[in-house]
Amino acid sequence: MSLLSATLDRVKPSPTIVVTTKAQELKAAGQDVIGLGAGEPDFDTPQNVKDAAVRAIAEGRTKYTAVDGIPELKRAICAKLKRDNALDYTPAQVSVGTGGKQILYNALMATLNPGDEVVIPAPYWVSYPDMVLLAGGTPVIAEARAETAYKLTPDALEAAITARTKWFIFNSPSNPTGAGYTRAELKALTDVLLRHPQVQIMSDDMYEHLVYDGFEFCTPAQVEPQLYDRTLTVNGVSKAYAMTGWRIGYAAGPEKLIGAMRKIQSQSTSNPCSISQWAAVEALNGPQDFLAANNAVFARRRNLVVDMLNQIEGVSCPVPEGAFYVYPSIAGLIGKTSAAGAQIDTDEDFATALLEETGVAVVFGAAFGLSPCFRVSYATSDEALTEACTRIQRFCAALS
Ligand code: PLP
């Protein structure tokens, strides 16, 4: 009898973590490596949030809590959804978990049966297809190509939906492209979804607050109120509040689904960390002005990286609306050979040669389901970004 479950054969380890580990190993071996693979802000958690956590410890808020969140945090989430998204939810419609990742996983585990399909636009966040597979469902990939700025068209969504589609996973702004859907673009997708009542919508709003140039964020349940009863709106404090290590994510949706998610969490992790929950209450209820300051820095870095990448012949990089990623296409470089003699037939070849020959670590596009491209995270200093893009420019100029 095999030690490992058959389910495990269906999934792969996170490719972004594989790249980060390889870059760390090269760094430890003394190489001059610049990592552009990070999926987290390089800013520190705001001081008022840290103080709230220290207070929670001092006050002994260190015991088990309600499985899917303390009432104070659920109320803060309801207030946030009203304030930012004009959405009305009661605490009974809210679930808090150990990061957005656990929330998404709980929702898929709670709903998928063998044969159920989940439509995922590509490029996608690496975990969506594997989570669907772990939960026993079938991922159906719908391509959102560079020509449409990596945004899914209504026709591509329509073509991917079948009678077996249970979920459509929507992520704006997107990891890995940074693409943010305007209200009109999102409305065009929700119009398609209105025609398919069997489809539930999982909206991953994790990068909501990281938007630039006055872009107006919107979410499906807000854009199309008729979809409210079939939408799970997922969000968290990881990215906007620079709290990736605190592990708090949440969702709001139909009470029946929230109850099913609670059941799964009650038999796996139980409640998310009590101290982190109190910190998240402060993050959501406290001052939000640091967001504008952080976003000014991110927007500057995005422009720096996009400008430098677009100067390279064979590389084309749309200007994304949000998050802290850009996703250049390298269609013009495929088939070339690097200065050290590496043949560049795929984006994985490109990323491997780039790391080995220049010390710049990026994640190849195949990991996100759309090639030939790579992802750059610009959540690092202007100096590191300038140096990394200079090295990428030199590497590409030397291709023959
Ligand atoms: N959704 C997207 C699109 C992400 O990029 C991430 C993190 O990388 C998550 C969800 C999960 O975030 P968390 O740290 O809250 O689990």
Residues whose N, C-alpha, C, O or C-beta is under 5 A from the ligand:
A	BS01	PLP	G39 T98 G99 G100 K101 W125 N175 D204 M206 G236 S238 T244 I248 G249
